[in-house]
Amino acid sequence: MLRRLRAGAPGRTRHAPGKGRWKGRWRPSFSKTFPLPPGFSVPVFADNEMPAQGYWQTIESLCRRHGIVLIVDDIRHGFRLDMRGSHEAFGFRPDLICLCKVLANGYPISALLGADSLKDEAAKVFHTGSYWFSAVPMAAALANLRLMKEMDAPSRMQETGRRLLNSLVDLARDYGYDLKVTGAPSMPYLRITDDPSLMLHQDWCGECTRRGAYFTSHHNWFLSTAHTEEDIRRTLEIAQDAFRVVEEKHG
Ligand SMILES: Cc1ncc(COP(=O)(O)O)c(C=O)c1O
């Protein structure tokens, strides 16, 4: 498909992965592809640090200058920042965007969106699958997109995330822990920093999970529009119990 698309993108002879944290690491590969402009280095993203102001604009202009198709993998983050795609929140324009799970609230469907200039070439690629024309995921996607737009899902998830995360950080501080939160509040990454063994953080997540708040220790968390005030309240209660337990165990 990419070989085809290059043909449809005048001057574009290469491709590079755009946004993405897949299998736990950002994968910026530009420094291996061509020299970077003076003063610009590819950041090593620790935790889920957000890119600095202007980062994506530099990447975008590098892609234009060097004939690279800029592709955004928005599978995980799609609609958690902006209903038009994460690139809108960062203010740049990719050539291709890949969306998946978020489209139909869990029903199996994915979509590759792109610039008009790439459309004809993409349409020439023949690929098929047994379940591609299932009506249910299509209907679910349409309904889901309409509902998410109506309820302004990105703002709602960001707001719920902010409330939960601020309270968790405060709670952690009460027990003497520094809970580092990175990434967008709708898809955060959390880590207790004073934890060289990583066991303290894992234990805390384990104690929360045991009590019914399913915290994952080394992966993004995902806020949902289904999370309620009561969910947040109960989660904080559980988190506090868990801090009490790990404080006794680890000090
Ligand atoms: C960012 C990202 N890209 C791609 C994938 C792959 O999706 P799939 O398992 O449907 O191929 C995932 C899966 O979680 C993902 O999180």
The ligand as an SDF file (V2000), in Angstrom:
LIG
                    3D

 16 16  0  0  0  0  0  0  0  0999 V2000
   -1.1780    2.5360   18.8110 C   0  0  0  0  0  0  0  0  0  0  0  0
   -1.5590    1.1810   18.2620 C   0  0  0  0  0  0  0  0  0  0  0  0
   -1.3050    0.9040   16.9710 N   0  0  0  0  0  0  0  0  0  0  0  0
   -1.6480   -0.2870   16.4350 C   0  0  0  0  0  0  0  0  0  0  0  0
   -2.2550   -1.2700   17.1990 C   0  0  0  0  0  0  0  0  0  0  0  0
   -2.5800   -2.5880   16.5480 C   0  0  0  0  0  0  0  0  0  0  0  0
   -3.9020   -2.8220   16.4610 O   0  0  0  0  0  0  0  0  0  0  0  0
   -4.3680   -4.2890   16.0250 P   0  0  0  0  0  0  0  0  0  0  0  0
   -4.0640   -5.1870   17.1800 O   0  0  0  0  0  0  0  0  0  0  0  0
   -5.8200   -4.1190   15.7840 O   0  0  0  0  0  0  0  0  0  0  0  0
   -3.6100   -4.6420   14.7980 O   0  0  0  0  0  0  0  0  0  0  0  0
   -2.5460   -1.0240   18.5390 C   0  0  0  0  0  0  0  0  0  0  0  0
   -3.2070   -2.0320   19.3870 C   0  0  0  0  0  0  0  0  0  0  0  0
   -3.5040   -1.8520   20.5270 O   0  0  0  0  0  0  0  0  0  0  0  0
   -2.1750    0.2410   19.0990 C   0  0  0  0  0  0  0  0  0  0  0  0
   -2.4150    0.5290   20.4020 O   0  0  0  0  0  0  0  0  0  0  0  0
  1  2  1  0
  2  3  1  0
  2 15  2  0
  3  4  2  0
  4  5  1  0
  5  6  1  0
  5 12  2  0
  6  7  1  0
  7  8  1  0
  8  9  2  0
  8 10  1  0
  8 11  1  0
 12 13  1  0
 12 15  1  0
 13 14  2  0
 15 16  1  0
M  END
$$$$
